[in-house]
């Protein structure tokens, strides 16, 4: 993973924030694999924006929840999915842009997504998904 928050070694607090962000991305993966809308929705800021891989724009947690509860439990794919944060850039100490490598592994072959998560650190130290774009990657 490439972090470009500072030209020198990250401060201890930045290491803590990077670890927390990595845990959120891992929680996204777990919730998607389990098709668990409640676990997924717990990762969002109440005023979040989410754009699906098919371009549907969802504004606010209520809209994200309605869509997620309808789609995620019924999602069908043969295989597994992995999420890896490949780049974290701190825009401010409490705001990070996180580029994620998303891979669906199936018997027919792998397909990829390249989500971008803008995450915000809350007063209690939790990092939440705030503005996200889930982008598919076209095969060559």
N, C-alpha and C positions, 0 to 999 in steps of 0.2 A: 504494500500500500504506500502511496506517495502522499505525504502531508506537506503542504507549502505554507503553513501558517507563519513561519518565521524562517529567516535565513540561517539561524543557528539551531541548536538542539531545543526541542520543545520544553517549555517549563513543566514542572511537576503537575500543575493543575491542568495543563493541556494534555498530558498523558492520561490523566484521570478522565477528562472529557472524551478523548479518543476511545478509550476503553468503553465508556458508557455508550457512545454512538455505535460502536461495533456490537454491543449487546442488543441495542435496538434493532439493528439490521438482522442479527441472529434471531430475534423474536419475530420479526416479519417472516423470516424463512420458516420458523416453527409453526406459526399460525397459518401460513399458506399450506404447508405440508399436511397439517391436521384439519384444514378447511374449517378453522375455528374463528368465526366472525368476532366473538367477544374479545378474544386475545388480540386479534388484529386491531380492532377499534380502540382498545386501551392504549395504543401507541400514538394516537392522534391528539393534537391540540384541538380544543373545541371550535376554533375558527379556521380550521385547516381547509386547504384547497387540494383537490386530488384530480388529476387527469388520468383516465384509464389508458391502457395500451391501445384501445380503439378510439381514443379521442373524446370520450364522454367527460365533460367537466362537472365535477361535484364540488359545491361550495358549502362549507360548514359540516360539522360532524353529523348532524341529522341526515343530510343528503348522502354522505359517505356511508353511514350506517344502513340506510334504506337499501342502497345499491349492494353493499357488501352482504347483508343478511339474505338478499334475494339470489345473489350470484355465487358467493364463495362455497356454501355448503353443497351446492349442486354441481360445482366445477368437476369436470372429468378430464383427466389426463392420465395416460398410462406411463408411469415412471415416477421420477422425483424432481424436485426443484432445489436449486442452491442459490444463495445470495451472498455476494462477497463485496464489502466496501473496498473499492480500489483507489479511491482518491477522496481525501477530506481536506476542504479548504475552509478555514475559519474566516468568515466575513466580518465578524465582531466576536468578542469573547463568548457571547451567548447565542450566536447564530453560525451555523455551519452548512455548507453545501457539500453533499455526500454523493459521489458517483458510485453506483452499484453495478456489479456484473451479475446478472440474473440468468441462470441456465436451466432450461427444462431438459432433463435427460430422459429419453424414451428409446424403445426398441427400434424405432424408425430413424433415430439420430437425435442430436441435440439441436435445440433452438435457443436463441438468446434474446434477452431484453437488456436495456441500458437505462434503468431508472435514475432519476435525479431527485434526491430528497433534500429539501431545505428544512433543517431541523433547528428548533429553538430550545435553549436551556431554561427551564422554569425556575422560579424562586426556590423550590425545594431541591434543585439540582438535577431533576429528571430531564432528559432530552426527549422531545416529542416531534413527530412528523408534523410539519406546518404547511408546506407547499411542495407538492410532489407531482412529477410527470413520469408515468410508467411507459417507456418507449420501447417498442419492438425493434429488433435488428433484422434487416432483410438479409437473407442468405445470398451469398455471391453466386 
